[in-house]
Every structure is written in structure tokens, then in C-alpha cells.
Amino acid sequence: MATNEALQHKREMKVPEPTLRRLPWYLSNVKLLKKQGERFVSSTQISKEINVDASQIAKDLSYVNISGRTRVGYEVDTLIAVLEDFLGFTNLHKAFLFGVGSLGGALLGDSGLKHFGLEIVAAFDVKPELVGTSMNGIPIFHSDTFEQKMSKYDVHIGVLTVPIEIAQAITDKMVAGGIKAVWNFTPFRIRVPEHIVVQNTSLYAHLAVMFNRLNFNEIK
């Protein structure tokens, strides 16, 4: 297979979700090694730092357009640049946030999201004390103005941090208004058309797993 054809084939391969979840770990670790003065890094080095098998790391990186040098490894700067580009962190994706409660407010205050390619440009809520104000320079509008604001902002992502009882209704509103992807922080499994991308990030689900593992270890 010619080089260009091989690269195109790589781009078209569907990357397994577990791999996509691990790649940011590798990126963070390699950035740390760069700060420590390293110019090259091997799968074995990364493995020792994050406790993922070196063969798994090599397999994960096979989805990325980069190759290491025998007995030397990957050039650190190149690996960082390639991973950031592959993961979409180099492009800034604009988003709306729905539900300015404690979690929503924390996300509005998290300026670090921009370093990973996500910029929340506006938030929506119905509470009178919030509408018309801003957090971290991000304006908060009434939820009823969502469709109007969609015509003003170039946004495709909705961050969902509303109470569980209105999660589906707000999701339906987002999809109808043109949102193409939903980052769902509620414990409710929202229903969307097939073409809509959903990423569920339930803090409560992760807590349940942690508590279960903790209790299991204590019993042992």
C-alpha cells in the first residue's frame, strides 16, 4: 500500500473508545517528560509512569500518524503535536452550557478547558438571579433565547448540567436548535437521533464504581 493510501486508511479507521480514553493520559505524561528535559520517549517509559502495558501503548499509538525509532522511541515534541492534533485539542470547539448550578458554574470557571480545545461561549438558565449576569466572562442568557443565540454563535456542542427531571427536554431543545454533540453530565441517559454525538460523564456513576471497589477491597 502506498504511503498516502496508508495514511488515508489510518484516518478512516474507527478508533476504539478505550484507546481514545487512554491517549490523553499518554499526552499528559509526555508533556511532563518534556518539562523534565526528555527529548525522546519510549512506550516502556510511558508504561512505567501510568501503569498501562507497553504493548497496549504501542497498539494505541498505531492509530496515530507517528512512528518511533528503534531503541530510541518517539521524538517528544512530535508526539505531543501529533497527539494534540489527533485528539482535536488544537482546534477550538465552541460550546453552550445548559444549567448554571454548582457543577455548571464550576465548568464555566474552568479556564483549562480551552487548553483541550473546548470554549464555552455562553450559558443558559432560567433563574432570574443568573440571567443577564456572567461567570468568568461568559454571559448567561435565559434558556428561551437559545435558538436566537444559535444564529449569533458558531456552536455545535452543548454541555448538559441541568437537573435530571428536565435533562431530556433540554436535550430535545438543543437538538432541535442545531446542536450536533452533547456532553452530558447528568446521570440521566438522554435519547438522541443517531447522528447526534453523546458523551456521558456522570460523576455519580464514577462514585458508585469507586465505592464498590473500596468496599470490595475492605472486605478482602
For each residue, the residues with C-beta under 8 A, 3 or more apart:
1: 5 6 9
2: 5 6
3: 6 7
4: 7 8
5: 1 2 8 9
6: 1 2 3 9 10
7: 3 4 10 11 65
8: 4 5 11 12
9: 1 5 6 12 13
10: 6 7 13 63 65
11: 7 8 65
12: 8 9
13: 9 10 63
14:
15: 19 20 63
16: 19 20
17: 20 21
18: 21 22
19: 15 16 22 23 59 60 63
20: 15 16 17 23 87
21: 17 18 24 25
22: 18 19 25 26 52 56 57 60
23: 19 20 26 27 60 64 83 86 87
24: 21 27 28 87 116
25: 21 22 28 29 50 52
26: 22 23 29 30 46 50 57 60 61 83
27: 23 24 30 31 80 83 84 87 89
28: 24 25 31 32
29: 25 26 32 33 46 49 50
30: 26 27 33 34 41 46 74 76 79 80 83
31: 27 28 34 35 80
32: 28 29 35 36 49
33: 29 30 36 38 41 45 49 76
34: 30 31 37 38 76 77 80
35: 31 32
36: 32 33
37: 34
38: 33 34 41 45 76
39: 75 76 77
40: 69 72 73 74 75 76
41: 30 33 38 45 46 73 74 76 79
42: 45 46 54 68 72 73 74
43: 46 47 54 55 57 58 61 68 73
44: 47 48 54
45: 33 38 41 42 48 49 73
46: 26 29 30 41 42 43 49 50 52 54 57
47: 43 44 50 51 52 53 54 57
48: 44 45
49: 29 32 33 45 46
50: 25 26 29 46 47
51: 47
52: 22 25 46 47 56 57
53: 47 56 57
54: 42 43 44 46 47 57 58
55: 43 58 59
56: 22 52 53 59 60
57: 22 26 43 46 47 52 53 54 60 61
58: 43 54 55 61 62
59: 19 55 56 62
60: 19 22 23 26 56 57 63 64
61: 26 43 57 58 64 66 68 74
62: 58 59
63: 10 13 15 19 60 86
64: 23 60 61 82 83 86
65: 7 10 11 82 86
66: 61 74 78 79 82
67:
68: 42 43 61 72 73 74
69: 40 72 73 74 75
70:
71:
72: 40 42 68 69
73: 40 41 42 43 45 68 69
74: 30 40 41 42 61 66 68 69 78 79
75: 39 40 69 78 79
76: 30 33 34 38 39 40 41 79 80
77: 34 39 80 81
78: 66 74 75 81 82
79: 30 41 66 74 75 76 82 83
80: 27 30 31 34 76 77 83 84
81: 77 78 84 85
82: 64 65 66 78 79 85 86
83: 23 26 27 30 64 79 80 86 87
84: 27 80 81 87 89 90
85: 81 82 88 89 90
86: 23 63 64 65 82 83
87: 20 23 24 27 83 84 117
88: 85 91 93 117
89: 27 84 85 115 116 117
90: 84 85 117
91: 88 117
92: 114 117 118 119
93: 88 117 118 119 156 157
94: 119 120 121 153 154 155 156 157
95: 118 119 120 121 155 156 157 158 159 183
96: 120 121 122 123 124 146 149 153 155 157 158 159 174 179
97: 100 104 107 108 120 122 123 124 138 158 159 161
98: 104 123 124 125 143 146 158 159 160 161 162 170 174
99: 103 104 124 125 160 161 162 163 170
100: 97 104 105 108 123 124 125 127 130 135 140 161
101: 104 105 161 162 163
102: 105 106
103: 99 106 107 161 185 203
104: 97 98 99 100 101 107 108 123 125 159 161 162
105: 100 101 102 108 109 135
106: 102 103 109 110
107: 97 103 104 110 113 120 159 161 185
108: 97 100 104 105 120 123 135 136 138
109: 105 106 135 136
110: 106 107 113
111: 114 136
112: 115 116
113: 107 110 116 118 119 120
114: 92 111 117 118 119
115: 89 112
116: 24 89 112 113
117: 87 88 89 90 91 92 93 114
118: 92 93 95 113 114 157
119: 92 93 94 95 113 114
120: 94 95 96 97 107 108 113 123 138 159
121: 94 95 96 138 153 155
122: 96 97 138 139 140 141 149 153 155
123: 96 97 98 100 104 108 120 135 138 139 140 141
124: 96 97 98 99 100 140 141 142 143 145 146 149
125: 98 99 100 104 130 131 140 142 143
126: 131 142 143 144
127: 100 130 131
128: 131
129: 133
130: 100 125 127 133 140
131: 125 126 127 128 140 141 142
132: 140 141
133: 129 130 140
134: 137 138 139 140
135: 100 105 108 109 123 138 140
136: 108 109 111
137: 134
138: 97 108 120 121 122 123 134 135
139: 122 123 134
140: 100 122 123 124 125 130 131 132 133 134 135
141: 122 123 124 131 132 145 146 149
142: 124 125 126 131 145
143: 98 124 125 126 146 170 173
144: 126
145: 124 141 142 148 149
146: 96 98 124 141 143 149 150 173 174 177
147: 150 151 177
148: 145 151 152
149: 96 122 124 141 145 146 152 153
150: 146 147 153 155 177 178
151: 147 148
152: 148 149
153: 94 96 121 122 149 150
154: 94
155: 94 95 96 121 122 150 158 179
156: 93 94 95 178 179 180 181
157: 93 94 95 96 118 179 180 181 182 183
158: 95 96 97 98 155 171 174 179 181 182 183
159: 95 96 97 98 104 107 120 182 183 185
160: 98 99 167 170 171 174 182 183 184 185 186 190
161: 97 98 99 100 101 103 104 107 185 186
162: 98 99 101 104 166 167 170 186
163: 99 101 166 167 186
164: 167 186 187 188
165:
166: 162 163 169 170
167: 160 162 163 164 170 171 184 186 188 190
168: 171 172 188 190 191
169: 166 172 173
170: 98 99 143 160 162 166 167 173 174
171: 158 160 167 168 174 175 182 184 190 191 192
172: 168 169 175 176
173: 143 146 169 170 176 177
174: 96 98 146 158 160 170 171 177 179 182
175: 171 172 179 182 192 193 196
176: 172 173
177: 146 147 150 173 174
178: 150 156
179: 96 155 156 157 158 174 175 182 196
180: 156 157 195 196 197
181: 156 157 158 196 197 198 199
182: 157 158 159 160 171 174 175 179 190 192 196 197 198 199
183: 95 157 158 159 160 199 201
184: 160 167 171 188 190 198 199 200 201 202
185: 103 107 159 160 161 201 202 203
186: 160 161 162 163 164 167 190 202
187: 164 202 204 205
188: 164 167 168 184
189: 200
190: 160 167 168 171 182 184 186 198
191: 168 171
192: 171 175 182 196 198
193: 175 196
194:
195: 180
196: 175 179 180 181 182 192 193
197: 180 181 182
198: 181 182 184 190 192
199: 181 182 183 184
200: 184 189 205
201: 183 184 185
202: 184 185 186 187 205 206
203: 103 185 206 207
204: 187 207 208
205: 187 200 202 208 209
206: 202 203 209 210
207: 203 204 210 211
208: 204 205 211 212
209: 205 206 212 213
210: 206 207 213 214
211: 207 208 214 215
212: 208 209 215 216
213: 209 210 216 217
214: 210 211 217 218
215: 211 212 218 219
216: 212 213 219 220
217: 213 214 220
218: 214 215
219: 215 216
220: 216 217
